[in-house]
Amino acid sequence: MAISSCTKKVDVGDFDTEAWKADSNGCTGVRANMTKAIMKLKPKLLELYQKSVIEVLGQPEEQELYERSQTYYLYYIDPAGDCENSQENPRKLMVRFTALGIANEVNIR
């Protein structure tokens, strides 16, 4: 059975979306090893709608709402939160969306 949607399929090249999604909160260190790959993917993430970003990266670990209805999705790269090996200031992939839900900034902080 095929499922169709309004969003086009995102070409992520050789980026392993399943490995990224499986490393929730960066606990296993897989995401930390994918930082070069995620920065290579950055131009493809820009201008995607929130739904498409979720298809590529999964549900964000955190979501923040800012002024003028801008939204940030936060994905932990280094172990954070409930991880046994959590770090004090873990790196995060931050994806900022406009009020229309379009990614306009992708950074690691």
N, C-alpha and C positions, 0 to 999 in steps of 0.2 A: 504494500500500500504506500503510495507516495503522498507526502504532505507538501503543499505549496504555501508560500507566504508572500507578503508584499515586499519583503526586503530581499535584495539580491544576495546570492551566496558570496561570502567574503573570501577572496583568494589570500590565504595566509602563507603560501609557499610551503616551506618545510617546517614551519612552526608547529610544534606538537601541542595542540590545544588540549588533548586529553591528559597529557602529563601535567600541564599547567593547572587544569581544573582539579586534578586528583591531589595536588599538594596544597590543600586548604590551609590558610594562615602561614604558609611557607615552612611547615613543621618538618618536612623530610629533606629539605635542602635542594629539591629539584628546581624550584623557581629561582633560587640563588644562582644556579648553574645556567639559567636561561636568560640572564640579563642582556647579553649581547643579542640574542635572538629577539627579545621583546623590543629592543631599541631599533633593530632592523625592521620590525613589524610596525613601528610607530607611524610611518607615513600612511600605511593602509588603515590604521585605526582612526586617524583624523577624518572627520566629516562622516563617520558612521553614526547611525542612530543608536540609542541605548540598547535596543533589542539586539542589534547586530553585534555590539560589543559583548553582550552577555553570551551570545552564541560562540564567540571566540574565546573569551576569558572566563566564562561562568559567572555566577552571581558574585557580586563584590562582598568582601568581608565587612566593609563599612560603607555607608552612604551618607554624605553630608549635603545639606541644602544651604546655599549661600544667597546673597542678595540678588535681586532681579531674577529669581527663579533658576539660578544656575545650580547644577548638581555636580558633585564629585563622587566618583566611584573609587574606592581604595582597595587595593589588593596587596597583601603582605608578601614581600619577597623573602625576607629573613624571618626566622621563627618568631612568632608573636602570640599574644593571647594565651590560649589554653595549651600551647605546646610545652612539653616537658623541658625543652631546651630553649625556651623563649629568651629573646634579647631585650635589653632595656629600650633601645631606640632602633627598632628594625626599619629597614628600608621598605618603602611602599611604592607601588605603581599607582599614580594618581591620574585618573582620566576625568577631565572637566567637560561638562556638557552645557550648551547654551540653553536658554529658556525653551527652545524648540526641540531639545533632546538630541542635539548633534554634537559629537565630540569635537572640541576645538583646541584641546591642549592635552598632551600626554607627557608625563615626566616621572622620573624616579627621584624620590626624596627620602 
